[in-house]
Amino acid sequence: MFQIRGRVHDRDGHPQSGASVYIVTSPVSIPDIAQMTGADGSFLLALPAPGEYVIGARSDAGSGRAQVVAQTSGEAEVAISLQPD
């Protein structure tokens, strides 16, 4: 299984605690489930299949996205910068 470790921050670089992180697009059908970031803006997502994913994040500071290409196994790190809506 492939995992994404990441952090969500606002446009000034401050960590966003309690931001909602979710999968926007994926190569397979998956449930529409969101995860909340930790106190330091961190999150960990397990991806069910290899392929291209778009990960979204949203908080009061705005929203942002990151694209990830998942392999069969391994891990990637991403940073999602939120921009005001």
C-alpha positions in Angstrom: 0.0 0.0 0.0 1.2 3.5 -0.8 1.0 6.3 1.8 1.1 10.0 1.6 2.5 12.0 4.6 1.8 15.7 4.4 1.3 19.0 6.1 -1.3 21.7 5.5 -0.3 25.3 6.0 -1.8 28.7 5.2 -0.2 31.0 2.6 2.0 32.5 5.3 3.4 29.0 6.2 1.5 28.6 9.5 0.3 24.9 10.2 -3.4 24.4 9.9 -4.7 22.3 12.7 -8.1 20.7 12.1 -8.0 21.2 8.3 -10.1 18.7 6.3 -8.0 16.5 3.9 -9.7 14.4 1.3 -9.1 12.7 -2.1 -10.5 14.8 -5.0 -9.7 12.4 -7.8 -8.3 8.9 -7.9 -7.8 6.0 -10.4 -10.4 3.8 -8.5 -13.7 4.4 -6.8 -13.2 5.2 -3.1 -15.6 6.4 -0.4 -15.9 10.1 0.1 -14.1 10.4 3.5 -12.2 13.3 5.0 -9.4 13.3 7.6 -8.6 16.1 9.9 -5.0 17.4 10.3 -3.2 17.2 13.6 -2.0 20.2 15.8 1.0 20.6 13.5 -1.0 20.5 10.3 0.1 16.9 9.6 -1.9 14.1 7.9 -1.3 10.5 6.7 -3.4 9.0 3.9 -3.2 5.4 2.7 -4.0 5.0 -1.0 -5.7 1.8 -2.2 -4.3 1.5 -5.7 -1.4 2.9 -7.9 -2.1 5.8 -10.1 -2.6 9.6 -10.1 -4.4 11.2 -7.2 -5.4 14.8 -6.4 -5.5 15.5 -2.6 -7.5 18.5 -1.4 -7.5 20.4 1.9 -9.8 23.0 3.3 -10.0 25.1 6.5 -11.1 28.6 7.5 -7.9 29.8 5.8 -9.0 28.6 2.4 -8.4 25.6 0.2 -5.6 23.9 -1.7 -4.6 20.8 -3.7 -1.7 18.6 -4.4 -1.1 16.0 -7.1 0.5 12.6 -6.2 1.4 9.6 -8.3 1.2 6.5 -6.2 3.2 3.4 -6.8 2.3 -0.1 -5.7 4.0 0.5 -2.3 6.1 3.2 -0.7 5.5 6.7 0.6 5.4 10.3 -0.6 5.5 13.6 1.2 3.4 16.6 0.1 2.7 20.1 1.4 -0.6 21.7 0.7 -0.7 25.5 0.8 -4.1 26.9 1.4 -5.2 30.0 -0.5 -8.2 32.2 0.5 -11.4 31.2 -1.4 
